[in-house]
Amino acid sequence: MTATTDGSTGAVNPRAASASQPTDTTIAADDVLAAARRAAERSVEHLLGRQDEQGWWKGDLATNVTMDAEDLLLRQFLGIQDPATVEAAGRFIRGEQLGDGTWATFHGGPGELSTTIEAYVALRLAGDRPDDPHMARAAGWIREQGGVAAARVFTRIWLALFGWWKWDDLPELPPELMFFPKWAPLNIYDFGCWARQTIVPLTVVSAKRPVRPAPFALDELHTDPRNPNPPRRPAAAASWDGVFQRLDKALHVYHRIAPRKLRRTAMNAAARWIIERQENDGCWGGIQPPAVYSIIALHLLGYDLDHPVMRAGLESLDRFAVWREDGARMIEACQSPVWDTCLATIALADAGVSPDHPALVKAADWMLGEEIVRPGDWSVRRPRLNPGGWAFEFHNDNYPDIDDTAEVVLALRRVRHPDRARVEAAIRRGVRWNIGMQSRNGAWGAFDADNTSGFPNRLPFCDFGEVIDPPSADVTGHVVEMLAVEGRSGHRVTRRGIEWLLAEQEASGAWFGRWGVN
């Protein structure tokens, strides 16, 4: 028998052993903690090294190849394509093709018909031949899925621009929509801001119905090339879809008889609306799709490519291009410097970087300079609310968003800035604006308050996804977190947000993440 440190005899005291001889579990835990500390240190070093001299961070925002395909189609439509851009875009699109010949809409996702059609057409513009193996696989899959006739409206609009689809077989979207008062159903402010910015220029395109000479045929993408525009199956007459289908037929009749003066006035109103919302850097809303359609619409209304509005718009699109080391060119749908900067600031502060570290102060300075202090489209629903929000992008003064504003406030709170009064004033404005943007149900959408009309989603034109901006759990969660940090946990505004979140929890225990990963 051996003596133990507590004076007893017998087996070794396990407590005494653990104090002097670490167990495998303790060693493993220490290894994990040490590895975590090293990873955090490397991450801090990496982030500090990636900061721009002006104080911001930005990663590349990858979406899907429709951005790249539509960029090539735009250049073909305007007659401004150049071999280097076409070759680089083609290289990127080819590199994103899946093994079955398709292209997906998100990383790791399955092939999607409209995305695959647009990628295929773009590669044809880049010189790929229909009998190339990768092209033949794509065309065969497209036909199996119903061909061009089964594609979404936006894809068929792009094809109609070159005569590959008939304008008569597309839903009608009249520019007279601009005259609908703000209280009327289907006025432009019933649409989410991203859809609104796209639909306004498309009303001009729909009215003009342009067709440029097609550089090649696309018979291989139709299930029956002799009947490329088959009629679509009508919805039940008593359903809402049936009602809107009949409305669309009436609008097609109106297209033929619309008074010329009224239509011209409506298109001019759309042009003014578009130009008023062009950002200082030439883009529209800091995102690519509205810029593409706005340029086409203005060009159809007589704005030549050397006009300052057009020149700035085209230059802004070039700034969405990411050139890779292999010579490929990827188009970002938008850029995310505000979001990336506030999250990087929060991460660095939480990792132990001093609150007055020069990198954090510089980031705070940049974020303070990005505050939006003038009204935008959001003020249509909140006309008496003072501005004080932040957007997602470099230039987007018309559309600050609610979750970016919440996260910027959280980031600014972590920085010990020398001009404390300036920071506090910006935080007060941000908190006040976020509170003022709460919807009637107690939650928050991304860009607008109470943007919940069910009518826009039912339009035959809007078959490409959600076109309204209802409150969502992820945005609401960001705001609730920010209000809690600001000492407003018990405030009625916060409690209403929490009640909404509790009611929205799914059976699995999760919440749906509309604007990002759950």
C-alpha positions as CSV (number, residue, x, y, z in Angstrom):
1,M,0.0,0.0,0.0
2,T,1.3,3.5,-0.7
3,A,1.0,6.6,1.5
4,T,-1.1,9.5,0.1
5,T,-0.6,13.1,0.7
6,D,-3.6,13.2,3.0
7,G,-1.9,10.7,5.4
8,S,-4.2,7.7,4.6
9,T,-3.0,4.4,3.2
10,G,-4.3,2.6,0.2
11,A,-5.0,3.7,-3.4
12,V,-3.5,7.0,-4.6
13,N,-5.8,9.9,-3.9
14,P,-7.2,10.9,-7.3
15,R,-7.4,14.6,-6.3
16,A,-3.8,14.6,-5.4
17,A,-2.9,12.9,-8.7
18,S,-4.9,15.4,-10.8
19,A,-3.1,18.3,-9.1
20,S,0.4,17.0,-10.0
21,Q,-0.3,14.9,-13.1
22,P,-2.7,16.4,-15.7
23,T,-5.1,13.9,-17.3
24,D,-5.4,13.4,-21.0
25,T,-8.7,15.4,-20.9
26,T,-6.9,18.4,-19.3
27,I,-4.1,18.2,-21.8
28,A,-6.6,18.1,-24.7
29,A,-8.5,21.1,-23.3
30,D,-5.3,23.1,-22.8
31,D,-4.3,22.2,-26.4
32,V,-7.7,23.4,-27.7
33,L,-7.5,26.7,-25.7
34,A,-4.0,27.3,-26.9
35,A,-5.0,26.6,-30.5
36,A,-7.9,28.9,-30.2
37,R,-5.7,31.7,-28.8
38,R,-3.2,31.2,-31.7
39,A,-6.1,31.3,-34.2
40,A,-7.5,34.5,-32.7
41,E,-4.0,36.1,-32.7
42,R,-3.5,35.2,-36.4
43,S,-7.0,36.4,-37.3
44,V,-6.3,39.8,-35.6
45,E,-3.1,40.1,-37.4
46,H,-4.7,39.2,-40.7
47,L,-7.6,41.7,-40.2
48,L,-5.3,44.5,-39.2
49,G,-3.2,43.8,-42.3
50,R,-6.3,43.9,-44.6
51,Q,-7.6,47.3,-43.5
52,D,-7.6,50.0,-46.2
53,E,-5.7,53.2,-45.5
54,Q,-9.0,55.0,-45.2
55,G,-10.1,52.7,-42.4
56,W,-12.5,50.3,-44.1
57,W,-12.5,46.5,-44.8
58,K,-14.2,44.8,-47.7
59,G,-14.2,41.3,-48.9
60,D,-15.3,40.1,-52.4
61,L,-19.0,39.5,-52.5
62,A,-19.7,36.4,-54.6
63,T,-23.3,35.7,-55.9
64,N,-23.7,33.8,-59.1
65,V,-22.8,34.1,-62.8
66,T,-26.0,35.9,-63.8
67,M,-24.1,39.1,-62.9
68,D,-21.3,38.3,-65.3
69,A,-23.6,37.0,-68.0
70,E,-25.8,40.1,-67.9
71,D,-22.8,42.4,-67.9
72,L,-21.8,40.8,-71.2
73,L,-25.3,41.0,-72.6
74,L,-25.4,44.7,-71.6
75,R,-22.1,45.4,-73.5
76,Q,-23.4,43.5,-76.5
77,F,-26.7,45.5,-76.4
78,L,-24.8,48.8,-76.2
79,G,-22.1,47.8,-78.7
80,I,-19.2,48.4,-76.3
81,Q,-17.8,44.9,-75.8
82,D,-14.1,44.5,-75.9
83,P,-12.2,41.2,-76.4
84,A,-10.2,41.4,-73.1
85,T,-13.4,41.8,-71.0
86,V,-15.3,39.1,-72.9
87,E,-12.5,36.6,-72.6
88,A,-12.0,37.2,-68.9
89,A,-15.7,37.0,-68.2
90,G,-16.0,33.8,-70.2
91,R,-13.1,32.3,-68.2
92,F,-14.9,33.0,-64.9
93,I,-18.3,31.7,-66.1
94,R,-16.7,28.5,-67.4
95,G,-15.0,28.0,-64.1
96,E,-18.3,28.1,-62.2
97,Q,-20.0,25.4,-64.3
98,L,-21.0,22.2,-62.4
99,G,-20.3,18.7,-63.6
100,D,-23.7,18.2,-65.0
101,G,-23.3,21.2,-67.3
102,T,-25.4,23.6,-65.2
103,W,-24.8,26.7,-63.1
104,A,-26.2,27.2,-59.6
105,T,-27.6,30.3,-57.9
106,F,-25.6,29.8,-54.7
107,H,-22.4,28.0,-53.6
108,G,-23.0,24.3,-53.3
109,G,-26.5,24.5,-54.7
110,P,-28.1,22.6,-57.6
111,G,-28.2,23.7,-61.2
112,E,-30.9,26.4,-61.9
113,L,-32.6,26.9,-65.2
114,S,-32.5,30.7,-65.7
115,T,-28.9,31.0,-64.4
116,T,-27.8,28.2,-66.7
117,I,-29.5,29.8,-69.8
118,E,-27.9,33.2,-69.1
119,A,-24.5,31.6,-68.6
120,Y,-24.8,29.6,-71.8
121,V,-25.8,32.7,-73.8
122,A,-22.9,34.6,-72.3
123,L,-20.4,31.9,-73.3
124,R,-21.8,31.9,-76.8
125,L,-21.0,35.6,-76.9
126,A,-17.5,34.7,-75.6
127,G,-17.1,32.4,-78.6
128,D,-17.9,29.0,-77.2
129,R,-19.6,26.7,-79.8
130,P,-22.8,24.8,-79.3
131,D,-21.1,21.5,-80.0
132,D,-18.3,22.1,-77.4
133,P,-18.9,19.3,-74.8
134,H,-19.5,21.7,-71.9
135,M,-22.0,23.7,-74.0
136,A,-23.8,20.6,-75.3
137,R,-24.2,19.3,-71.7
138,A,-25.7,22.7,-70.7
139,A,-28.1,22.9,-73.7
140,G,-29.3,19.3,-73.1
141,W,-30.1,20.0,-69.5
142,I,-31.9,23.2,-70.4
143,R,-34.1,21.4,-72.8
144,E,-34.8,18.7,-70.2
145,Q,-36.0,21.4,-67.8
146,G,-38.4,23.0,-70.4
147,G,-36.1,25.2,-72.3
148,V,-36.2,29.0,-72.6
149,A,-40.0,28.9,-72.3
150,A,-39.7,27.7,-68.6
151,A,-37.2,30.4,-67.6
152,R,-38.0,33.4,-65.4
153,V,-39.2,36.7,-66.8
154,F,-35.9,38.5,-66.3
155,T,-34.0,35.9,-68.4
156,R,-36.6,36.1,-71.2
157,I,-36.4,40.0,-71.1
158,W,-32.6,39.7,-71.8
159,L,-33.4,37.3,-74.7
160,A,-36.1,39.6,-76.0
161,L,-33.6,42.4,-76.3
162,F,-32.0,40.4,-79.1
163,G,-35.1,38.9,-80.7
164,W,-34.5,35.5,-79.0
165,W,-37.9,35.8,-77.3
166,K,-41.1,37.8,-78.3
167,W,-42.0,40.9,-76.3
168,D,-45.6,40.0,-76.7
169,D,-45.0,36.8,-74.7
170,L,-43.7,38.8,-71.7
171,P,-45.7,40.3,-68.9
172,E,-46.5,44.0,-69.4
173,L,-45.1,46.6,-67.1
174,P,-46.4,50.1,-68.1
175,P,-44.4,53.2,-67.2
176,E,-47.8,54.8,-66.2
177,L,-47.1,53.0,-62.9
178,M,-45.1,56.1,-62.1
179,F,-48.4,58.0,-61.7
180,F,-49.9,55.7,-59.1
181,P,-50.2,57.7,-55.8
182,K,-48.3,56.4,-52.8
183,W,-51.4,55.1,-51.1
184,A,-52.6,53.1,-54.2
185,P,-52.0,49.3,-54.5
186,L,-49.0,48.5,-56.7
187,N,-47.5,52.0,-56.5
188,I,-43.7,51.8,-56.9
189,Y,-43.2,52.2,-53.1
190,D,-45.1,48.9,-52.5
191,F,-42.0,47.2,-53.9
192,G,-38.8,46.5,-51.9
193,C,-36.1,49.1,-52.7
194,W,-34.0,46.6,-54.8
195,A,-37.1,45.7,-56.9
196,R,-38.3,49.3,-57.1
197,Q,-34.9,50.4,-58.5
198,T,-35.1,47.7,-61.1
199,I,-38.8,47.9,-62.0
200,V,-38.8,51.7,-62.7
201,P,-36.2,51.4,-65.6
202,L,-37.8,48.2,-66.8
203,T,-41.1,50.0,-67.3
204,V,-39.3,52.1,-70.0
205,V,-37.8,49.0,-71.5
206,S,-41.2,47.3,-71.6
207,A,-42.7,50.3,-73.3
208,K,-39.9,50.6,-75.9
209,R,-39.5,46.9,-76.6
210,P,-36.1,47.2,-78.3
211,V,-34.6,44.5,-80.4
212,R,-30.9,44.4,-81.4
213,P,-29.7,42.1,-84.2
214,A,-28.9,38.7,-82.6
215,P,-25.3,37.5,-83.4
216,F,-26.5,33.9,-83.5
217,A,-29.6,31.7,-83.1
218,L,-30.5,29.8,-79.9
219,D,-32.6,27.0,-81.4
220,E,-30.7,24.5,-79.3
221,L,-32.3,26.0,-76.1
222,H,-35.9,25.3,-77.1
223,T,-37.7,22.0,-76.6
224,D,-39.3,22.6,-80.0
225,P,-37.5,25.2,-82.2
226,R,-40.5,25.3,-84.5
227,N,-42.6,26.6,-81.6
228,P,-40.2,28.5,-79.4
229,N,-42.9,30.6,-77.6
230,P,-45.5,28.1,-76.4
231,P,-48.5,29.5,-74.5
232,R,-48.2,29.3,-70.7
233,R,-50.8,27.4,-68.7
234,P,-53.5,29.7,-67.4
235,A,-54.1,29.9,-63.7
236,A,-57.5,29.2,-62.2
237,A,-59.9,32.0,-63.0
238,A,-61.0,32.5,-59.4
239,S,-57.5,32.6,-58.0
240,W,-55.4,35.8,-57.5
241,D,-53.0,34.5,-60.1
242,G,-55.9,34.3,-62.5
243,V,-56.9,37.8,-61.7
244,F,-53.4,39.1,-62.4
245,Q,-53.2,37.2,-65.6
246,R,-56.3,38.8,-66.9
247,L,-54.9,42.2,-65.8
248,D,-51.8,41.5,-67.8
249,K,-53.8,40.7,-70.9
250,A,-55.6,44.0,-70.4
251,L,-52.2,45.8,-70.1
252,H,-51.1,44.2,-73.4
253,V,-54.1,45.7,-75.1
254,Y,-53.4,49.1,-73.4
255,H,-49.8,48.9,-74.8
256,R,-51.2,49.1,-78.3
257,I,-53.6,52.0,-77.6
258,A,-51.8,54.0,-74.9
259,P,-52.0,57.7,-75.7
260,R,-48.6,58.8,-76.9
261,K,-48.4,62.0,-74.9
262,L,-49.3,60.2,-71.7
263,R,-46.8,57.4,-72.3
264,R,-44.0,59.9,-73.2
265,T,-44.8,61.8,-70.0
266,A,-44.7,58.6,-68.0
267,M,-41.3,57.6,-69.4
268,N,-39.9,61.0,-68.8
269,A,-41.1,60.8,-65.2
270,A,-39.3,57.4,-64.9
271,A,-36.1,58.9,-66.3
272,R,-36.2,61.8,-63.8
273,W,-36.8,59.3,-61.0
274,I,-33.8,57.2,-62.2
275,I,-31.4,60.2,-62.5
276,E,-32.4,61.6,-59.2
277,R,-31.4,58.4,-57.5
278,Q,-28.0,58.0,-59.2
279,E,-25.3,58.0,-56.6
280,N,-22.3,60.3,-56.6
281,D,-20.1,57.5,-57.9
282,G,-22.5,56.8,-60.8
283,C,-24.2,53.6,-59.5
284,W,-27.7,53.1,-58.4
285,G,-28.3,52.0,-54.8
286,G,-24.8,50.6,-54.7
287,I,-26.0,47.4,-56.5
288,Q,-25.5,46.1,-60.0
289,P,-28.9,45.1,-61.3
290,P,-30.6,48.5,-61.1
291,A,-27.5,50.1,-62.7
292,V,-27.7,47.7,-65.7
293,Y,-31.4,48.4,-66.4
294,S,-31.1,52.1,-65.7
295,I,-28.4,52.4,-68.3
296,I,-30.5,50.5,-70.9
297,A,-33.6,52.6,-70.1
298,L,-31.8,56.0,-70.3
299,H,-30.1,54.9,-73.5
300,L,-33.5,54.0,-75.1
301,L,-34.7,57.5,-74.1
302,G,-31.9,59.1,-76.1
303,Y,-29.1,59.5,-73.6
304,D,-25.9,58.7,-75.6
305,L,-23.0,56.9,-74.0
306,D,-21.0,60.1,-73.6
307,H,-23.7,61.8,-71.5
308,P,-22.3,62.4,-68.0
309,V,-25.1,60.2,-66.4
310,M,-24.3,57.3,-68.8
311,R,-20.6,57.6,-68.6
312,A,-20.7,57.7,-64.8
313,G,-23.0,54.7,-64.7
314,L,-20.8,52.6,-67.0
315,E,-17.7,53.5,-65.0
316,S,-19.5,52.4,-61.8
317,L,-20.1,49.0,-63.3
318,D,-16.4,48.6,-63.9
319,R,-15.8,49.1,-60.2
320,F,-17.9,46.0,-59.5
321,A,-15.4,43.9,-61.4
322,V,-12.9,41.7,-59.5
323,W,-9.9,40.6,-61.6
324,R,-8.4,37.3,-60.4
325,E,-4.9,36.0,-60.7
326,D,-5.9,33.5,-63.3
327,G,-7.2,36.3,-65.6
328,A,-10.9,35.7,-64.8
329,R,-13.2,38.6,-64.2
330,M,-16.0,38.3,-61.6
331,I,-18.8,40.9,-61.2
332,E,-19.9,41.6,-57.6
333,A,-23.7,42.2,-57.3
334,C,-22.8,44.9,-54.7
335,Q,-20.0,45.8,-52.4
336,S,-20.1,45.5,-48.6
337,P,-17.6,47.9,-47.0
338,V,-19.9,49.2,-44.2
339,W,-21.0,45.7,-43.2
340,D,-17.5,44.3,-43.3
341,T,-16.0,47.3,-41.4
342,C,-18.5,47.2,-38.5
343,L,-18.2,43.5,-38.1
344,A,-14.4,43.6,-38.3
345,T,-14.3,46.3,-35.7
346,I,-16.6,44.3,-33.4
347,A,-14.4,41.2,-33.9
348,L,-11.2,43.0,-33.2
349,A,-12.5,44.6,-30.1
350,D,-14.0,41.4,-28.8
351,A,-10.6,39.6,-29.5
352,G,-8.9,42.0,-27.1
353,V,-7.6,44.7,-29.4
354,S,-7.4,48.0,-27.3
355,P,-10.5,50.2,-27.9
356,D,-8.2,53.1,-28.7
357,H,-6.1,51.1,-31.1
358,P,-5.3,53.3,-34.2
359,A,-7.0,50.8,-36.5
360,L,-10.2,50.9,-34.6
361,V,-10.2,54.7,-34.3
362,K,-9.6,54.9,-38.1
363,A,-12.4,52.5,-38.7
364,A,-14.7,54.5,-36.5
365,D,-13.7,57.7,-38.4
366,W,-14.6,56.1,-41.7
367,M,-17.9,54.8,-40.4
368,L,-18.8,58.2,-39.0
369,G,-18.1,59.7,-42.4
370,E,-20.5,57.2,-44.0
371,E,-23.5,58.2,-42.0
372,I,-26.5,59.1,-44.2
373,V,-27.9,62.4,-43.1
374,R,-30.5,63.1,-45.8
375,P,-33.9,61.5,-46.5
376,G,-34.3,58.7,-49.0
377,D,-37.1,56.5,-50.3
378,W,-37.6,55.2,-46.7
379,S,-39.1,58.6,-45.8
380,V,-42.1,58.0,-48.0
381,R,-43.4,55.8,-45.2
382,R,-41.8,57.8,-42.4
383,P,-41.9,61.4,-43.6
384,R,-41.4,62.9,-40.1
385,L,-38.4,60.7,-39.1
386,N,-35.0,62.4,-39.1
387,P,-32.3,60.6,-41.0
388,G,-29.3,58.9,-39.3
389,G,-28.6,55.5,-40.8
390,W,-25.9,53.6,-42.6
391,A,-26.0,51.6,-45.9
392,F,-24.2,48.4,-46.9
393,E,-22.1,49.9,-49.7
394,F,-19.7,52.7,-50.4
395,H,-22.3,54.9,-52.1
396,N,-25.9,54.4,-51.4
397,D,-27.4,57.5,-49.8
398,N,-31.0,56.7,-50.9
399,Y,-31.2,53.4,-49.2
400,P,-29.7,53.1,-45.7
401,D,-30.5,49.8,-44.1
402,I,-31.6,48.9,-40.7
403,D,-29.3,46.0,-39.8
404,D,-26.2,47.9,-41.0
405,T,-27.2,50.8,-38.8
406,A,-27.7,48.5,-35.8
407,E,-24.3,46.9,-36.3
408,V,-22.5,50.2,-36.8
409,V,-23.9,51.4,-33.5
410,L,-22.6,48.2,-31.8
411,A,-19.2,48.8,-33.4
412,L,-18.9,52.4,-32.5
413,R,-19.7,51.5,-28.9
414,R,-16.6,49.3,-28.8
415,V,-14.2,52.1,-29.9
416,R,-12.7,54.7,-27.5
417,H,-12.7,57.6,-30.0
418,P,-11.0,60.9,-29.1
419,D,-14.1,62.8,-30.3
420,R,-16.6,61.2,-27.9
421,A,-19.2,63.9,-28.5
422,R,-19.2,63.2,-32.3
423,V,-19.6,59.4,-31.7
424,E,-22.4,59.9,-29.2
425,A,-24.3,62.2,-31.5
426,A,-24.1,59.7,-34.4
427,I,-25.2,56.8,-32.1
428,R,-28.2,58.8,-30.9
429,R,-29.2,59.5,-34.5
430,G,-28.8,55.8,-35.5
431,V,-30.7,54.5,-32.5
432,R,-33.5,57.0,-33.1
433,W,-33.7,56.1,-36.8
434,N,-33.8,52.4,-36.2
435,I,-36.6,52.8,-33.6
436,G,-38.5,55.0,-36.1
437,M,-38.3,52.3,-38.7
438,Q,-40.1,49.7,-36.6
439,S,-43.0,48.2,-38.5
440,R,-46.5,48.0,-37.1
441,N,-46.1,44.4,-36.1
442,G,-43.1,45.2,-33.8
443,A,-40.4,43.9,-36.1
444,W,-38.0,45.4,-38.7
445,G,-37.5,45.0,-42.4
446,A,-34.2,45.8,-44.1
447,F,-34.9,49.1,-45.9
448,D,-38.5,50.2,-45.4
449,A,-41.2,50.1,-42.7
450,D,-44.4,48.2,-43.3
451,N,-43.4,47.1,-46.8
452,T,-45.7,44.2,-46.7
453,S,-48.3,44.5,-49.5
454,G,-49.0,41.1,-51.0
455,F,-49.9,42.4,-54.4
456,P,-46.4,42.9,-56.0
457,N,-45.4,39.3,-55.5
458,R,-48.5,38.2,-57.5
459,L,-47.7,40.1,-60.6
460,P,-46.8,37.8,-63.6
461,F,-43.8,40.0,-64.0
462,C,-42.4,39.2,-60.6
463,D,-41.7,35.5,-60.9
464,F,-38.1,35.8,-59.8
465,G,-38.5,35.9,-56.0
466,E,-39.6,38.2,-53.2
467,V,-40.1,41.8,-54.3
468,I,-41.2,43.2,-51.0
469,D,-39.4,43.9,-47.8
470,P,-41.3,42.5,-44.9
471,P,-39.8,42.3,-41.4
472,S,-37.4,39.4,-40.9
473,A,-35.9,37.7,-37.9
474,D,-32.3,38.4,-38.7
475,V,-32.7,42.1,-39.1
476,T,-35.0,42.3,-36.0
477,G,-32.4,40.3,-34.0
478,H,-29.7,42.8,-34.9
479,V,-31.9,45.8,-33.8
480,V,-32.9,44.1,-30.5
481,E,-29.2,43.4,-29.7
482,M,-28.3,47.0,-30.4
483,L,-31.2,48.3,-28.2
484,A,-30.1,46.0,-25.4
485,V,-26.5,47.3,-25.5
486,E,-27.9,50.8,-25.5
487,G,-29.7,50.1,-22.2
488,R,-33.2,49.8,-23.7
489,S,-33.9,46.1,-22.9
490,G,-37.1,47.1,-21.1
491,H,-38.2,49.7,-23.6
492,R,-41.6,48.9,-25.2
493,V,-40.0,49.1,-28.7
494,T,-37.5,46.3,-27.7
495,R,-40.1,44.2,-26.0
496,R,-42.4,44.3,-29.1
497,G,-39.4,43.1,-31.2
498,I,-38.7,40.3,-28.8
499,E,-42.3,39.2,-28.7
500,W,-42.3,39.1,-32.5
501,L,-39.1,37.0,-32.6
502,L,-40.5,34.5,-30.1
503,A,-43.6,34.1,-32.3
504,E,-41.5,33.6,-35.4
505,Q,-39.3,30.8,-34.0
506,E,-39.7,27.7,-36.0
507,A,-40.5,24.2,-34.6
508,S,-36.8,23.2,-34.9
509,G,-35.8,26.0,-32.6
510,A,-34.2,28.1,-35.4
511,W,-35.1,31.4,-37.0
512,F,-35.1,32.0,-40.8
513,G,-32.2,34.1,-41.9
514,R,-33.5,36.1,-44.9
515,W,-30.4,38.2,-45.4
516,G,-27.7,35.7,-44.5
517,V,-26.9,32.4,-43.0
518,N,-29.3,31.3,-40.3
